[in-house]
Structures are given as C-alpha cells and as structure tokens.
Amino acid sequence: MDDRPAARVVCLDRDGRVLLMHWYDSVDDAEVWEPPGGRLEPGETPLEAARRELGEETGLPGAAVLDRHVEVDRDFRWLGTRFLKRELFYLARFAGERPEVVPGALTEEERAAFRGYVWAEELPEGVEPPELAKIVERLTRDPR
C-alpha cells in the first residue's frame, strides 16, 4: 500500500471544461481519466508540487494554480499498488478555450501509460476520483 502525499490540479478552461489526463494501467488492464498531479518531492509543499506536476504533465504554466484546494480521501489501484491517501486538489483557471497540452517531463512509467488528454464538458466513465464533479463544484464555490 502507498500513502505518500500527493497533489492534483483541477484545470478549467474559459468554458468550464475540465482537463483530464488519460492513462492506461497495464497491470490491471484499466483506463483511467484523472486531473494532472502526483506525489510531493521531499521538502516540497503541496502547492509547489501541484504547480510542478502541472508543468511536467501538461506544459501548462504552474503559476496558474491558485492557492485554493479541497482535501480528498482516495482509495485506488495503480500498476498493482493500492493507494490509500488524502490528496489536495487545487484549482487552475485558463482564459482560453482548450489550451494545448504538451507533456514535457513525464517519467518513463508515465510515458508508457500516457494515452492523451481531453478538455471534458462531461466527465467520462472511469474518471478518478469518482466524485470529481463534486470536487470541481467545491473548488469553484468555496471562497478560500
């Protein structure tokens, strides 16, 4: 089991579409759609990690990540490992329509699993976490 801290970024374009990264888990033969993000590096704050991960996974500017988050308890599997943790989900808004995503610094494991991305108007089946719509609502409603 893996409980290392992680941070994710809910990216919204000008029309409210949500950026989802598309991954393939070859161990569990599963398609996964989720917001960009990943684990914290030693000495890194969750906000710093969210900004770094956004840049690495999407090429979008980390500075777009706002200091606004919600905590999300997660329980999921990835590549044969069960993850049981609390992640911080941050908000990033983009003025344009469907900004181009250019993953530039994926790890070898991420490159093998990456299948693309979508700016989704409706969340697809298999989205992680399953309560992502509620997370988006909380992030865009909460004033903090």
C-alpha positions in Angstrom: 0.0 0.0 0.0 1.2 3.5 -0.8 0.2 6.5 1.3 2.7 9.1 0.1 1.3 12.7 0.0 0.2 13.9 -3.5 -1.4 17.0 -5.0 -3.6 17.3 -8.1 -4.9 20.2 -10.2 -8.4 20.7 -11.5 -7.9 22.8 -14.6 -10.8 24.6 -16.1 -10.8 26.4 -19.5 -12.8 29.6 -20.1 -16.0 27.5 -20.8 -15.7 25.3 -17.7 -14.2 22.2 -19.4 -12.1 20.1 -17.1 -8.7 18.8 -18.2 -8.3 15.1 -17.8 -5.2 13.1 -18.4 -5.8 9.6 -20.0 -3.7 6.8 -18.6 -3.6 3.0 -19.2 -2.8 0.7 -16.3 -1.2 -2.3 -17.9 -1.2 -4.3 -14.7 -4.9 -4.1 -14.0 -5.8 -3.6 -17.7 -7.7 -0.4 -16.8 -8.3 3.0 -18.5 -8.1 5.9 -16.1 -9.0 9.6 -16.6 -7.8 12.0 -13.9 -6.7 15.5 -13.3 -2.9 16.1 -13.6 -0.9 15.7 -10.4 1.4 13.5 -8.5 3.4 12.9 -5.3 5.2 15.5 -3.4 9.0 15.6 -3.6 11.0 15.9 -0.3 10.8 19.4 1.1 8.0 20.4 -1.3 4.7 21.9 -0.2 1.5 20.6 -1.7 1.0 23.8 -3.7 4.6 23.6 -5.0 4.0 20.0 -6.0 0.8 20.9 -7.8 2.5 23.6 -9.8 5.5 21.4 -10.7 3.3 18.5 -11.6 1.1 20.6 -13.8 4.1 21.9 -15.8 5.6 18.4 -16.1 2.5 16.6 -17.1 0.9 19.3 -19.3 3.3 22.0 -20.2 0.8 24.5 -18.8 2.1 27.2 -16.5 2.3 26.1 -12.9 1.7 29.8 -11.9 -2.0 29.2 -13.0 -2.5 27.0 -9.9 -4.4 29.0 -7.3 -3.7 28.7 -3.6 -7.2 27.1 -3.2 -7.7 23.5 -2.5 -10.0 20.8 -1.1 -8.9 17.6 0.6 -10.0 14.4 -1.0 -9.7 10.9 0.5 -8.6 8.5 -2.1 -8.6 4.7 -2.4 -7.5 3.4 -5.8 -5.2 1.0 -7.5 -2.4 1.8 -10.0 0.0 -0.6 -11.5 -0.7 -3.3 -8.9 -0.3 -1.0 -5.9 -3.2 0.2 -3.7 -3.1 3.8 -2.8 -4.9 4.9 0.3 -4.3 8.6 1.0 -5.6 12.1 1.3 -4.7 14.3 -1.6 -5.1 18.1 -2.0 -6.9 19.1 -5.2 -6.0 22.7 -6.3 -7.8 24.9 -8.9 -6.3 26.4 -12.0 -8.3 28.5 -14.5 -7.3 29.3 -18.0 -8.7 32.2 -20.1 -8.5 30.4 -23.4 -10.6 27.6 -24.9 -8.9 24.2 -24.5 -5.3 25.3 -24.0 -2.8 23.0 -25.7 -1.4 20.3 -23.5 2.2 19.3 -24.2 3.6 16.8 -21.7 7.3 17.6 -21.5 8.7 15.9 -18.4 6.9 12.6 -18.0 8.7 9.8 -16.1 9.4 6.6 -18.0 6.5 5.0 -16.2 4.2 7.9 -17.1 5.3 7.9 -20.8 4.4 4.1 -21.0 1.0 4.8 -19.5 0.0 8.1 -21.2 -2.8 7.9 -23.7 -3.6 11.5 -24.2 -5.9 14.1 -22.7 -9.2 15.8 -23.1 -10.9 19.0 -22.1 -14.1 17.4 -21.0 -17.5 19.0 -21.0 -18.9 15.9 -19.3 -16.8 13.6 -17.1 -16.2 10.2 -18.7 -16.9 6.8 -17.2 -13.9 5.7 -15.2 -12.9 9.2 -14.0 -10.8 9.2 -10.9 -11.7 10.1 -8.3 -15.3 9.1 -9.0 -16.6 12.2 -7.1 -14.7 14.6 -9.3 -17.8 16.5 -10.2 -18.4 17.3 -6.5 -14.7 18.3 -6.1 -15.0 20.8 -9.1 -18.2 22.2 -7.5 -16.5 22.7 -4.1 -13.4 24.3 -5.6 -15.4 26.7 -7.7 -17.8 27.5 -4.9 -15.6 27.8 -1.8 -14.2 31.3 -1.3 -10.9 30.1 0.2 
